[in-house]
Amino acid sequence: MTEFTPWASAFGGALIGLSAVLLLALNGRIAGISGISSAVLPPWGGRIANGDMAWRLAFIAGLLAAPLVVQMVSGEPIEQTVSGNIGLMVVAGLVTGFGAVYGGGCTSGHGVCGMSRLSMRSILATLTFMATAFVTLFVMRHIVGV
Amino acid sequence: MKTLAGLICGLIFGVGLVISGMSNPAKVLNFLDLAGSWDPSLAFVMGGAVLVTFIGYRVVLNRATPVLSDVFHLPQKKDIDGQLLTGAAIFGAGWGLGGFCPGPAFTALPLMSTGIMAFFPALLIGMWAGRMAPGILAARA
C-alpha cells in the first residue's frame, strides 16, 4: 500500500507544469523527457555545434540533482520502493525506452505538454499508453503474480 | 543562458517529480492497480501539471518568440500513424512493468537502488533503438 497524497501530488504536478511553461517561454522547447534525453544520445548530427546539446544536458543535470536537493532541504530520505528483480527491470527499461522514443513521447511530452496543447496525437498516445499500462499491471500483479 | 534555463527547468521538473510521489515506482504501480491497492495520487499529479501547463502555454504563446531563442520549437506532426500508437502501446507496457517512465528514472538514479541500476542503462539502450528504428524500417521498406 502507498498513502494517498492529493495535495503533495497536485503541488508536485504544478511544479512539473511550471517547468514545462518556463522551458517553452525561455528556450522555446517542449519539456518532453524522452525527447530531451534521446537527443543527447549518438548520433549527434549538428546538435553540439548549434548549442542544442548544452541545454539538454543541463536539464538532465537538474533532474539528477533534484532528489539530492529535496533530501538536503527536507532532511529526510526520499521514500521509494523499487523492484529488485534485475531481469524484470532490464526488460522494463528496454521496453519503456523504445516505446517512448518510437512513439514520439512519454508521460511528459505527450501526457503533460501535448495534452495541454490539445494535440490529438498526444491525447491518443496518452490514452493508449495508459491503457496498456493498466493492462500490463493487471496481468503482472493479478494473473502472473510478480 | 539557454543552458542555465535548462538546468533550472530540469531542477524544478525533478523536484516536482519527487514531491508528487511520481518518482516512487510503488506509487505509480498502485495507481495502475485499479483492481487492487489503488492509489489515485497520480491523477492529481497529472491534473496539477496539465492545469498549469494549459494556462501557461496560452500566455507564453502570445509572445512572438521565446525569451532566449528565435523560435518556438513545437511539434508539427498532425497525423495519427501506426508509429505513434505502436510506440505509445509499447511504452505503456514498459511503464506498467517497471513503474518508471523516463523522468522518474533520472530522479531515481542518484538514489542507486538495485532496480534503477538495472533499469537505467536498459532505458538508454531502448531509447537509442527507438530513435534508430524508424530509419532502419524505412530503409527496408
Interface residues (C-beta under 8 A of the other chain):
Chain A: M1 T2 E3 F4 T5 P6 W7 A8 S9 A10 F11 G12 G13 A14 L15 I16 G17 L18 S19 A20 V21 L22 L23 L24 A25 L26 N27 G28 R29 I30 A31 I33 S34 S37 S38 L41 P42 G51 A54 W55 R56 L57 A58 F59 I60 A61 G62 L63 L64 A65 A66 P67 L68 V69 V70 I78 E79 Q80 T81 V82 S83 G84 N85 I86 L88 M89 V90 V91 A92 G93 L94 V95 T96 G97 F98 G99 A100 V101 Y102 G103 G104 C106 T107 S108 H110 G111 V112 C113 G114 M115 S116 R117 S119 M120 R121 L124 A125 T126 T128 F129 M130 A131 T132 A133 F134 V135 T136 L137 F138 M140 R141 H142
Chain B: M1 K2 T3 L4 A5 G6 L7 I8 C9 G10 L11 I12 F13 G14 V15 G16 L17 V18 I19 S20 G21 M22 S23 N24 P25 A26 K27 L29 N30 L32 D33 L34 A35 G36 S37 D39 P40 S41 L42 F44 V45 M46 G47 G48 A49 V50 L51 V52 T53 F54 G56 Y57 V59 V60 L61 R63 T65 P66 V67 L68 S69 D70 V71 F72 H73 L74 P75 K77 K78 D79 I80 Q83 L84 L85 T86 G87 A88 A89 I90 F91 G92 A93 G94 W95 G96 L97 G98 G99 F100 C101 P102 G103 A105 F106 T107 A108 L109 P110 L111 S113 T114 G115 I116 A118 F119 F120 P121 A122 L123 L124 I125 G126 M127 W128 A129 G130 R131 A133 P134
